[in-house]
Structures are given as C-alpha cells and as structure tokens.
Amino acid sequence: MRKALLILAHGSRARGSAETVHKIADNLRKSGEYGDVEVAFLQFERPDISESASRLVEKGIREIVAVPAFLAAGNHVLKDIPEELKKVKAACPQVRIALAEPIGYDERICSIISERAKGNLVEI
C-alpha cells in the first residue's frame, strides 16, 4: 500500500510565503520515506485539503497521513482540519486517512529559536 504525507499549512496573503512549506515537502519527497508528499493550505493559498487529497488518490495512494505544520492545537487543528479530512474520507471511503499531532513543543524548536536570535537580525 502506498502511503502519502499531506503537509497542512495555514496559508497567507503574503506573496511567496508558501515557498517554505513547499521546500519542506521537497525535502521529504527526497527522503523516499513516503509514496508521495503533498502540501495543502487552509486559507489564502491553493491547493486546499480536498484538492491535494484528490491528487493523491488519483496517483493510487490508499493511505494518507495528514500532518498539521502548526505549533499549537488551535481551532484549525482541533476543528477545521478534521472536518475537511472527514469530507475527503466521505468522498473516498477506500482511502485510510490519519491525522498526526501538530508540531507542538519540541526541544529542537528551542534550538532553532535560539539560533535565529543570534543570526541576521532586522532592527525595528
């Protein structure tokens, strides 16, 4: 069974903001750990969850692991994302869909924040 990773991001009106999420997806694709990797956005950007899931199903994917690229479990993670994934499941009952926890707290994030605070700073 081919398993895919669906990275879920908020989306933004800011031009070029989706590039970071696409870079993450590209890196995960190169790892070869998943049959496919797609990105979906909740707002302002395309593709949305339904569009990305449809692409995966068309490629023969039968198991999707959705990972919210969010630090906290707010309304999008607790309500909006599960609702959208349930719609996908209703349209594609043959596909197994699992929702992972958001990024949340992770000591590796602390290191990244500390590193950024010592890096190229923009004076305000």
ROFI-679457 format. One record per atom (N, C-alpha, C): residue number from 1; residue in three letters; atom name; z, x negated, y. Coordinates in nm, 3 decimals, m for minus. Layout:
BEGIN
+------+------+------+---------+---------+---------+
! resi ! resn ! name !       z !       x !       y !
+------+------+------+---------+---------+---------+
!  NUM !  ala !   CA !       Z !       X !       Y !
...
+------+------+------+---------+---------+---------+
***
This chain:
BEGIN
+------+------+------+---------+---------+---------+
! resi ! resn ! name !       z !       x !       y !
+------+------+------+---------+---------+---------+
!    1 !  met !    N !   0.000 !  m0.084 !  m0.118 !
!    1 !  met !   CA !   0.000 !   0.000 !   0.000 !
!    1 !  met !    C !   0.000 !  m0.089 !   0.125 !
!    2 !  arg !    N !  m0.092 !  m0.065 !   0.214 !
!    2 !  arg !   CA !  m0.099 !  m0.142 !   0.338 !
!    2 !  arg !    C !   0.000 !  m0.087 !   0.438 !
!    3 !  lys !    N !   0.087 !  m0.175 !   0.488 !
!    3 !  lys !   CA !   0.189 !  m0.137 !   0.585 !
!    3 !  lys !    C !   0.149 !  m0.189 !   0.722 !
!    4 !  ala !    N !   0.168 !  m0.105 !   0.824 !
!    4 !  ala !   CA !   0.135 !  m0.145 !   0.960 !
!    4 !  ala !    C !   0.259 !  m0.141 !   1.048 !
!    5 !  leu !    N !   0.252 !  m0.218 !   1.152 !
!    5 !  leu !   CA !   0.357 !  m0.223 !   1.253 !
!    5 !  leu !    C !   0.302 !  m0.157 !   1.379 !
!    6 !  leu !    N !   0.377 !  m0.064 !   1.433 !
!    6 !  leu !   CA !   0.340 !   0.005 !   1.556 !
!    6 !  leu !    C !   0.446 !  m0.029 !   1.661 !
!    7 !  ile !    N !   0.407 !  m0.111 !   1.758 !
!    7 !  ile !   CA !   0.499 !  m0.153 !   1.863 !
!    7 !  ile !    C !   0.493 !  m0.049 !   1.975 !
!    8 !  leu !    N !   0.608 !   0.008 !   2.007 !
!    8 !  leu !   CA !   0.615 !   0.113 !   2.108 !
!    8 !  leu !    C !   0.675 !   0.059 !   2.237 !
!    9 !  ala !    N !   0.600 !   0.072 !   2.346 !
!    9 !  ala !   CA !   0.645 !   0.024 !   2.476 !
!    9 !  ala !    C !   0.642 !   0.140 !   2.575 !
!   10 !  his !    N !   0.714 !   0.123 !   2.684 !
!   10 !  his !   CA !   0.723 !   0.229 !   2.784 !
!   10 !  his !    C !   0.590 !   0.251 !   2.854 !
!   11 !  gly !    N !   0.530 !   0.145 !   2.905 !
!   11 !  gly !   CA !   0.410 !   0.157 !   2.986 !
!   11 !  gly !    C !   0.449 !   0.152 !   3.134 !
!   12 !  ser !    N !   0.352 !   0.118 !   3.217 !
!   12 !  ser !   CA !   0.378 !   0.102 !   3.360 !
!   12 !  ser !    C !   0.251 !   0.127 !   3.438 !
!   13 !  arg !    N !   0.269 !   0.167 !   3.564 !
!   13 !  arg !   CA !   0.154 !   0.181 !   3.653 !
!   13 !  arg !    C !   0.108 !   0.045 !   3.705 !
!   14 !  ala !    N !   0.194 !  m0.056 !   3.693 !
!   14 !  ala !   CA !   0.160 !  m0.189 !   3.745 !
!   14 !  ala !    C !   0.044 !  m0.248 !   3.665 !
!   15 !  arg !    N !  m0.055 !  m0.292 !   3.736 !
!   15 !  arg !   CA !  m0.175 !  m0.347 !   3.674 !
!   15 !  arg !    C !  m0.139 !  m0.472 !   3.592 !
!   16 !  gly !    N !  m0.189 !  m0.478 !   3.470 !
!   16 !  gly !   CA !  m0.168 !  m0.594 !   3.384 !
!   16 !  gly !    C !  m0.035 !  m0.598 !   3.312 !
!   17 !  ser !    N !   0.048 !  m0.498 !   3.332 !
!   17 !  ser !   CA !   0.181 !  m0.502 !   3.269 !
!   17 !  ser !    C !   0.177 !  m0.490 !   3.117 !
!   18 !  ala !    N !   0.076 !  m0.426 !   3.065 !
!   18 !  ala !   CA !   0.065 !  m0.407 !   2.920 !
!   18 !  ala !    C !   0.031 !  m0.537 !   2.847 !
!   19 !  glu !    N !  m0.013 !  m0.637 !   2.922 !
!   19 !  glu !   CA !  m0.057 !  m0.762 !   2.861 !
!   19 !  glu !    C !   0.052 !  m0.827 !   2.775 !
!   20 !  thr !    N !   0.176 !  m0.820 !   2.819 !
!   20 !  thr !   CA !   0.286 !  m0.882 !   2.744 !
!   20 !  thr !    C !   0.299 !  m0.819 !   2.606 !
!   21 !  val !    N !   0.293 !  m0.688 !   2.600 !
!   21 !  val !   CA !   0.307 !  m0.619 !   2.470 !
!   21 !  val !    C !   0.189 !  m0.653 !   2.380 !
!   22 !  his !    N !   0.071 !  m0.662 !   2.437 !
!   22 !  his !   CA !  m0.047 !  m0.698 !   2.358 !
!   22 !  his !    C !  m0.037 !  m0.842 !   2.305 !
!   23 !  lys !    N !   0.021 !  m0.931 !   2.383 !
!   23 !  lys !   CA !   0.042 !  m1.068 !   2.336 !
!   23 !  lys !    C !   0.138 !  m1.070 !   2.217 !
!   24 !  ile !    N !   0.243 !  m0.990 !   2.226 !
!   24 !  ile !   CA !   0.339 !  m0.981 !   2.115 !
!   24 !  ile !    C !   0.267 !  m0.929 !   1.990 !
!   25 !  ala !    N !   0.186 !  m0.826 !   2.007 !
!   25 !  ala !   CA !   0.111 !  m0.770 !   1.893 !
!   25 !  ala !    C !   0.016 !  m0.874 !   1.834 !
!   26 !  asp !    N !  m0.053 !  m0.947 !   1.920 !
!   26 !  asp !   CA !  m0.145 !  m1.051 !   1.871 !
!   26 !  asp !    C !  m0.071 !  m1.155 !   1.787 !
!   27 !  asn !    N !   0.044 !  m1.196 !   1.835 !
!   27 !  asn !   CA !   0.124 !  m1.296 !   1.763 !
!   27 !  asn !    C !   0.166 !  m1.242 !   1.627 !
!   28 !  leu !    N !   0.208 !  m1.117 !   1.623 !
!   28 !  leu !   CA !   0.249 !  m1.056 !   1.495 !
!   28 !  leu !    C !   0.131 !  m1.037 !   1.401 !
!   29 !  arg !    N !   0.015 !  m1.007 !   1.455 !
!   29 !  arg !   CA !  m0.106 !  m0.997 !   1.371 !
!   29 !  arg !    C !  m0.134 !  m1.130 !   1.303 !
!   30 !  lys !    N !  m0.123 !  m1.238 !   1.379 !
!   30 !  lys !   CA !  m0.150 !  m1.371 !   1.325 !
!   30 !  lys !    C !  m0.052 !  m1.410 !   1.215 !
!   31 !  ser !    N !   0.067 !  m1.352 !   1.216 !
!   31 !  ser !   CA !   0.166 !  m1.385 !   1.113 !
!   31 !  ser !    C !   0.120 !  m1.339 !   0.975 !
!   32 !  gly !    N !   0.035 !  m1.236 !   0.971 !
!   32 !  gly !   CA !  m0.015 !  m1.185 !   0.844 !
!   32 !  gly !    C !   0.087 !  m1.105 !   0.765 !
!   33 !  glu !    N !   0.200 !  m1.078 !   0.824 !
!   33 !  glu !   CA !   0.307 !  m1.006 !   0.755 !
!   33 !  glu !    C !   0.276 !  m0.857 !   0.738 !
!   34 !  tyr !    N !   0.192 !  m0.804 !   0.826 !
!   34 !  tyr !   CA !   0.160 !  m0.661 !   0.822 !
!   34 !  tyr !    C !   0.011 !  m0.642 !   0.801 !
!   35 !  gly !    N !  m0.025 !  m0.530 !   0.740 !
!   35 !  gly !   CA !  m0.165 !  m0.497 !   0.719 !
!   35 !  gly !    C !  m0.238 !  m0.478 !   0.850 !
!   36 !  asp !    N !  m0.165 !  m0.436 !   0.951 !
!   36 !  asp !   CA !  m0.222 !  m0.420 !   1.084 !
!   36 !  asp !    C !  m0.108 !  m0.407 !   1.183 !
!   37 !  val !    N !  m0.138 !  m0.431 !   1.310 !
!   37 !  val !   CA !  m0.040 !  m0.418 !   1.417 !
!   37 !  val !    C !  m0.109 !  m0.347 !   1.532 !
!   38 !  glu !    N !  m0.047 !  m0.241 !   1.579 !
!   38 !  glu !   CA !  m0.100 !  m0.166 !   1.694 !
!   38 !  glu !    C !   0.010 !  m0.153 !   1.799 !
!   39 !  val !    N !  m0.031 !  m0.123 !   1.920 !
!   39 !  val !   CA !   0.058 !  m0.100 !   2.033 !
!   39 !  val !    C !   0.038 !   0.043 !   2.078 !
!   40 !  ala !    N !   0.146 !   0.107 !   2.121 !
!   40 !  ala !   CA !   0.136 !   0.241 !   2.180 !
!   40 !  ala !    C !   0.232 !   0.248 !   2.299 !
!   41 !  phe !    N !   0.195 !   0.330 !   2.396 !
!   41 !  phe !   CA !   0.275 !   0.344 !   2.517 !
!   41 !  phe !    C !   0.321 !   0.489 !   2.533 !
!   42 !  leu !    N !   0.439 !   0.504 !   2.589 !
!   42 !  leu !   CA !   0.493 !   0.638 !   2.612 !
!   42 !  leu !    C !   0.441 !   0.700 !   2.742 !
!   43 !  gln !    N !   0.419 !   0.617 !   2.842 !
!   43 !  gln !   CA !   0.374 !   0.668 !   2.971 !
!   43 !  gln !    C !   0.279 !   0.569 !   3.037 !
!   44 !  phe !    N !   0.192 !   0.623 !   3.123 !
!   44 !  phe !   CA !   0.109 !   0.547 !   3.217 !
!   44 !  phe !    C !  m0.001 !   0.462 !   3.153 !
!   45 !  glu !    N !   0.009 !   0.427 !   3.029 !
!   45 !  glu !   CA !  m0.089 !   0.339 !   2.963 !
!   45 !  glu !    C !  m0.146 !   0.410 !   2.841 !
!   46 !  arg !    N !  m0.254 !   0.360 !   2.793 !
!   46 !  arg !   CA !  m0.316 !   0.405 !   2.670 !
!   46 !  arg !    C !  m0.329 !   0.286 !   2.578 !
!   47 !  pro !    N !  m0.325 !   0.304 !   2.451 !
!   47 !  pro !   CA !  m0.319 !   0.429 !   2.376 !
!   47 !  pro !    C !  m0.176 !   0.482 !   2.368 !
!   48 !  asp !    N !  m0.166 !   0.613 !   2.344 !
!   48 !  asp !   CA !  m0.034 !   0.672 !   2.319 !
!   48 !  asp !    C !  m0.005 !   0.665 !   2.169 !
!   49 !  ile !    N !   0.108 !   0.715 !   2.129 !
!   49 !  ile !   CA !   0.152 !   0.706 !   1.988 !
!   49 !  ile !    C !   0.051 !   0.772 !   1.895 !
!   50 !  ser !    N !   0.007 !   0.890 !   1.929 !
!   50 !  ser !   CA !  m0.088 !   0.963 !   1.844 !
!   50 !  ser !    C !  m0.218 !   0.887 !   1.827 !
!   51 !  glu !    N !  m0.270 !   0.831 !   1.936 !
!   51 !  glu !   CA !  m0.396 !   0.756 !   1.929 !
!   51 !  glu !    C !  m0.384 !   0.631 !   1.842 !
!   52 !  ser !    N !  m0.276 !   0.557 !   1.861 !
!   52 !  ser !   CA !  m0.258 !   0.435 !   1.781 !
!   52 !  ser !    C !  m0.236 !   0.467 !   1.634 !
!   53 !  ala !    N !  m0.156 !   0.569 !   1.607 !
!   53 !  ala !   CA !  m0.132 !   0.608 !   1.468 !
!   53 !  ala !    C !  m0.262 !   0.654 !   1.401 !
!   54 !  ser !    N !  m0.343 !   0.728 !   1.474 !
!   54 !  ser !   CA !  m0.472 !   0.773 !   1.419 !
!   54 !  ser !    C !  m0.561 !   0.655 !   1.383 !
!   55 !  arg !    N !  m0.562 !   0.553 !   1.468 !
!   55 !  arg !   CA !  m0.641 !   0.432 !   1.438 !
!   55 !  arg !    C !  m0.595 !   0.369 !   1.308 !
!   56 !  leu !    N !  m0.464 !   0.362 !   1.292 !
!   56 !  leu !   CA !  m0.410 !   0.300 !   1.170 !
!   56 !  leu !    C !  m0.447 !   0.380 !   1.046 !
!   57 !  val !    N !  m0.435 !   0.512 !   1.055 !
!   57 !  val !   CA !  m0.468 !   0.598 !   0.942 !
!   57 !  val !    C !  m0.617 !   0.585 !   0.907 !
!   58 !  glu !    N !  m0.702 !   0.579 !   1.010 !
!   58 !  glu !   CA !  m0.846 !   0.562 !   0.987 !
!   58 !  glu !    C !  m0.878 !   0.430 !   0.916 !
!   59 !  lys !    N !  m0.792 !   0.330 !   0.936 !
!   59 !  lys !   CA !  m0.811 !   0.200 !   0.870 !
!   59 !  lys !    C !  m0.755 !   0.198 !   0.728 !
!   60 !  gly !    N !  m0.699 !   0.309 !   0.683 !
!   60 !  gly !   CA !  m0.646 !   0.317 !   0.548 !
!   60 !  gly !    C !  m0.498 !   0.285 !   0.535 !
!   61 !  ile !    N !  m0.430 !   0.272 !   0.646 !
!   61 !  ile !   CA !  m0.286 !   0.246 !   0.643 !
!   61 !  ile !    C !  m0.214 !   0.370 !   0.593 !
!   62 !  arg !    N !  m0.118 !   0.349 !   0.503 !
!   62 !  arg !   CA !  m0.041 !   0.461 !   0.448 !
!   62 !  arg !    C !   0.109 !   0.447 !   0.474 !
!   63 !  glu !    N !   0.147 !   0.340 !   0.543 !
!   63 !  glu !   CA !   0.287 !   0.322 !   0.581 !
!   63 !  glu !    C !   0.292 !   0.258 !   0.719 !
!   64 !  ile !    N !   0.362 !   0.326 !   0.811 !
!   64 !  ile !   CA !   0.373 !   0.278 !   0.949 !
!   64 !  ile !    C !   0.521 !   0.257 !   0.981 !
!   65 !  val !    N !   0.552 !   0.138 !   1.030 !
!   65 !  val !   CA !   0.686 !   0.110 !   1.080 !
!   65 !  val !    C !   0.675 !   0.102 !   1.232 !
!   66 !  ala !    N !   0.739 !   0.195 !   1.301 !
!   66 !  ala !   CA !   0.736 !   0.200 !   1.447 !
!   66 !  ala !    C !   0.859 !   0.129 !   1.501 !
!   67 !  val !    N !   0.835 !   0.033 !   1.591 !
!   67 !  val !   CA !   0.945 !  m0.045 !   1.648 !
!   67 !  val !    C !   0.945 !  m0.029 !   1.800 !
!   68 !  pro !    N !   1.049 !   0.036 !   1.854 !
!   68 !  pro !   CA !   1.058 !   0.051 !   2.000 !
!   68 !  pro !    C !   1.091 !  m0.083 !   2.065 !
!   69 !  ala !    N !   1.005 !  m0.128 !   2.155 !
!   69 !  ala !   CA !   1.030 !  m0.250 !   2.230 !
!   69 !  ala !    C !   1.114 !  m0.215 !   2.353 !
!   70 !  phe !    N !   1.233 !  m0.166 !   2.325 !
!   70 !  phe !   CA !   1.328 !  m0.124 !   2.429 !
!   70 !  phe !    C !   1.460 !  m0.194 !   2.403 !
!   71 !  leu !    N !   1.531 !  m0.228 !   2.509 !
!   71 !  leu !   CA !   1.662 !  m0.292 !   2.492 !
!   71 !  leu !    C !   1.771 !  m0.192 !   2.455 !
!   72 !  ala !    N !   1.761 !  m0.071 !   2.503 !
!   72 !  ala !   CA !   1.866 !   0.027 !   2.478 !
!   72 !  ala !    C !   1.809 !   0.154 !   2.415 !
!   73 !  ala !    N !   1.896 !   0.227 !   2.349 !
!   73 !  ala !   CA !   1.856 !   0.352 !   2.285 !
!   73 !  ala !    C !   1.879 !   0.468 !   2.384 !
!   74 !  gly !    N !   1.791 !   0.478 !   2.482 !
!   74 !  gly !   CA !   1.797 !   0.587 !   2.579 !
!   74 !  gly !    C !   1.718 !   0.707 !   2.529 !
!   75 !  asn !    N !   1.685 !   0.797 !   2.621 !
!   75 !  asn !   CA !   1.616 !   0.921 !   2.584 !
!   75 !  asn !    C !   1.482 !   0.897 !   2.516 !
!   76 !  his !    N !   1.407 !   0.798 !   2.560 !
!   76 !  his !   CA !   1.278 !   0.772 !   2.496 !
!   76 !  his !    C !   1.297 !   0.737 !   2.349 !
!   77 !  val !    N !   1.395 !   0.652 !   2.321 !
!   77 !  val !   CA !   1.418 !   0.607 !   2.183 !
!   77 !  val !    C !   1.483 !   0.718 !   2.100 !
!   78 !  leu !    N !   1.576 !   0.789 !   2.158 !
!   78 !  leu !   CA !   1.651 !   0.890 !   2.083 !
!   78 !  leu !    C !   1.577 !   1.023 !   2.068 !
!   79 !  lys !    N !   1.494 !   1.057 !   2.165 !
!   79 !  lys !   CA !   1.431 !   1.189 !   2.164 !
!   79 !  lys !    C !   1.278 !   1.184 !   2.162 !
!   80 !  asp !    N !   1.220 !   1.119 !   2.265 !
!   80 !  asp !   CA !   1.075 !   1.125 !   2.283 !
!   80 !  asp !    C !   0.996 !   1.061 !   2.169 !
!   81 !  ile !    N !   1.035 !   0.941 !   2.131 !
!   81 !  ile !   CA !   0.963 !   0.870 !   2.024 !
!   81 !  ile !    C !   0.973 !   0.945 !   1.891 !
!   82 !  pro !    N !   1.094 !   0.986 !   1.846 !
!   82 !  pro !   CA !   1.098 !   1.062 !   1.720 !
!   82 !  pro !    C !   1.014 !   1.190 !   1.724 !
!   83 !  glu !    N !   1.013 !   1.259 !   1.837 !
!   83 !  glu !   CA !   0.932 !   1.381 !   1.848 !
!   83 !  glu !    C !   0.783 !   1.351 !   1.831 !
!   84 !  glu !    N !   0.736 !   1.244 !   1.894 !
!   84 !  glu !   CA !   0.595 !   1.207 !   1.882 !
!   84 !  glu !    C !   0.561 !   1.163 !   1.740 !
!   85 !  leu !    N !   0.651 !   1.088 !   1.678 !
!   85 !  leu !   CA !   0.626 !   1.044 !   1.540 !
!   85 !  leu !    C !   0.627 !   1.162 !   1.443 !
!   86 !  lys !    N !   0.709 !   1.263 !   1.467 !
!   86 !  lys !   CA !   0.710 !   1.384 !   1.383 !
!   86 !  lys !    C !   0.577 !   1.458 !   1.393 !
!   87 !  lys !    N !   0.517 !   1.458 !   1.512 !
!   87 !  lys !   CA !   0.385 !   1.521 !   1.529 !
!   87 !  lys !    C !   0.280 !   1.446 !   1.447 !
!   88 !  val !    N !   0.288 !   1.314 !   1.450 !
!   88 !  val !   CA !   0.195 !   1.233 !   1.371 !
!   88 !  val !    C !   0.215 !   1.263 !   1.223 !
!   89 !  lys !    N !   0.338 !   1.270 !   1.179 !
!   89 !  lys !   CA !   0.369 !   1.297 !   1.038 !
!   89 !  lys !    C !   0.316 !   1.434 !   0.996 !
!   90 !  ala !    N !   0.329 !   1.532 !   1.085 !
!   90 !  ala !   CA !   0.278 !   1.666 !   1.054 !
!   90 !  ala !    C !   0.127 !   1.665 !   1.039 !
!   91 !  ala !    N !   0.058 !   1.586 !   1.119 !
!   91 !  ala !   CA !  m0.088 !   1.577 !   1.112 !
!   91 !  ala !    C !  m0.135 !   1.490 !   0.996 !
!   92 !  cys !    N !  m0.049 !   1.397 !   0.952 !
!   92 !  cys !   CA !  m0.085 !   1.302 !   0.845 !
!   92 !  cys !    C !   0.030 !   1.295 !   0.743 !
!   93 !  pro !    N !   0.051 !   1.401 !   0.666 !
!   93 !  pro !   CA !   0.165 !   1.403 !   0.575 !
!   93 !  pro !    C !   0.159 !   1.298 !   0.465 !
!   94 !  gln !    N !   0.041 !   1.241 !   0.439 !
!   94 !  gln !   CA !   0.026 !   1.139 !   0.335 !
!   94 !  gln !    C !   0.076 !   1.003 !   0.380 !
!   95 !  val !    N !   0.105 !   0.988 !   0.509 !
!   95 !  val !   CA !   0.147 !   0.860 !   0.565 !
!   95 !  val !    C !   0.300 !   0.855 !   0.576 !
!   96 !  arg !    N !   0.357 !   0.748 !   0.525 !
!   96 !  arg !   CA !   0.501 !   0.725 !   0.538 !
!   96 !  arg !    C !   0.524 !   0.664 !   0.675 !
!   97 !  ile !    N !   0.615 !   0.723 !   0.753 !
!   97 !  ile !   CA !   0.644 !   0.673 !   0.887 !
!   97 !  ile !    C !   0.794 !   0.646 !   0.896 !
!   98 !  ala !    N !   0.828 !   0.526 !   0.939 !
!   98 !  ala !   CA !   0.968 !   0.489 !   0.956 !
!   98 !  ala !    C !   0.987 !   0.439 !   1.099 !
!   99 !  leu !    N !   1.102 !   0.469 !   1.156 !
!   99 !  leu !   CA !   1.135 !   0.427 !   1.292 !
!   99 !  leu !    C !   1.246 !   0.323 !   1.286 !
!  100 !  ala !    N !   1.218 !   0.206 !   1.339 !
!  100 !  ala !   CA !   1.318 !   0.099 !   1.344 !
!  100 !  ala !    C !   1.408 !   0.118 !   1.466 !
!  101 !  glu !    N !   1.516 !   0.044 !   1.469 !
!  101 !  glu !   CA !   1.605 !   0.046 !   1.584 !
!  101 !  glu !    C !   1.536 !  m0.027 !   1.700 !
!  102 !  pro !    N !   1.575 !   0.005 !   1.824 !
!  102 !  pro !   CA !   1.520 !  m0.071 !   1.937 !
!  102 !  pro !    C !   1.572 !  m0.214 !   1.932 !
!  103 !  ile !    N !   1.520 !  m0.298 !   2.018 !
!  103 !  ile !   CA !   1.562 !  m0.438 !   2.019 !
!  103 !  ile !    C !   1.713 !  m0.449 !   2.034 !
!  104 !  gly !    N !   1.771 !  m0.378 !   2.128 !
!  104 !  gly !   CA !   1.916 !  m0.375 !   2.144 !
!  104 !  gly !    C !   1.975 !  m0.512 !   2.173 !
!  105 !  tyr !    N !   2.101 !  m0.527 !   2.140 !
!  105 !  tyr !   CA !   2.169 !  m0.654 !   2.164 !
!  105 !  tyr !    C !   2.130 !  m0.753 !   2.055 !
!  106 !  asp !    N !   2.098 !  m0.873 !   2.097 !
!  106 !  asp !   CA !   2.067 !  m0.981 !   2.005 !
!  106 !  asp !    C !   2.098 !  m1.110 !   2.078 !
!  107 !  glu !    N !   2.171 !  m1.199 !   2.016 !
!  107 !  glu !   CA !   2.209 !  m1.323 !   2.081 !
!  107 !  glu !    C !   2.089 !  m1.403 !   2.130 !
!  108 !  arg !    N !   1.976 !  m1.388 !   2.064 !
!  108 !  arg !   CA !   1.856 !  m1.460 !   2.108 !
!  108 !  arg !    C !   1.813 !  m1.417 !   2.248 !
!  109 !  ile !    N !   1.840 !  m1.292 !   2.282 !
!  109 !  ile !   CA !   1.807 !  m1.243 !   2.415 !
!  109 !  ile !    C !   1.895 !  m1.311 !   2.519 !
!  110 !  cys !    N !   2.020 !  m1.335 !   2.485 !
!  110 !  cys !   CA !   2.110 !  m1.406 !   2.578 !
!  110 !  cys !    C !   2.054 !  m1.543 !   2.612 !
!  111 !  ser !    N !   2.002 !  m1.611 !   2.514 !
!  111 !  ser !   CA !   1.944 !  m1.744 !   2.537 !
!  111 !  ser !    C !   1.822 !  m1.735 !   2.628 !
!  112 !  ile !    N !   1.739 !  m1.634 !   2.606 !
!  112 !  ile !   CA !   1.620 !  m1.618 !   2.689 !
!  112 !  ile !    C !   1.660 !  m1.589 !   2.834 !
!  113 !  ile !    N !   1.757 !  m1.501 !   2.854 !
!  113 !  ile !   CA !   1.802 !  m1.470 !   2.990 !
!  113 !  ile !    C !   1.859 !  m1.594 !   3.058 !
!  114 !  ser !    N !   1.939 !  m1.670 !   2.986 !
!  114 !  ser !   CA !   1.995 !  m1.792 !   3.042 !
!  114 !  ser !    C !   1.884 !  m1.891 !   3.079 !
!  115 !  glu !    N !   1.785 !  m1.903 !   2.992 !
!  115 !  glu !   CA !   1.672 !  m1.993 !   3.018 !
!  115 !  glu !    C !   1.595 !  m1.948 !   3.142 !
!  116 !  arg !    N !   1.570 !  m1.819 !   3.154 !
!  116 !  arg !   CA !   1.496 !  m1.767 !   3.269 !
!  116 !  arg !    C !   1.572 !  m1.792 !   3.400 !
!  117 !  ala !    N !   1.704 !  m1.782 !   3.396 !
!  117 !  ala !   CA !   1.786 !  m1.802 !   3.516 !
!  117 !  ala !    C !   1.779 !  m1.947 !   3.565 !
!  118 !  lys !    N !   1.739 !  m2.037 !   3.477 !
!  118 !  lys !   CA !   1.728 !  m2.180 !   3.512 !
!  118 !  lys !    C !   1.583 !  m2.220 !   3.542 !
!  119 !  gly !    N !   1.492 !  m2.125 !   3.526 !
!  119 !  gly !   CA !   1.349 !  m2.157 !   3.537 !
!  119 !  gly !    C !   1.293 !  m2.139 !   3.676 !
!  120 !  asn !    N !   1.167 !  m2.098 !   3.680 !
!  120 !  asn !   CA !   1.097 !  m2.077 !   3.808 !
!  120 !  asn !    C !   1.151 !  m1.951 !   3.874 !
!  121 !  leu !    N !   1.226 !  m1.969 !   3.979 !
!  121 !  leu !   CA !   1.288 !  m1.857 !   4.049 !
!  121 !  leu !    C !   1.209 !  m1.821 !   4.173 !
!  122 !  val !    N !   1.210 !  m1.695 !   4.206 !
!  122 !  val !   CA !   1.144 !  m1.645 !   4.326 !
!  122 !  val !    C !   1.252 !  m1.607 !   4.426 !
!  123 !  glu !    N !   1.252 !  m1.673 !   4.538 !
!  123 !  glu !   CA !   1.351 !  m1.644 !   4.642 !
!  123 !  glu !    C !   1.318 !  m1.509 !   4.706 !
!  124 !  ile !    N !   1.419 !  m1.428 !   4.725 !
!  124 !  ile !   CA !   1.401 !  m1.294 !   4.784 !
!  124 !  ile !    C !   1.452 !  m1.293 !   4.928 !
+------+------+------+---------+---------+---------+
***
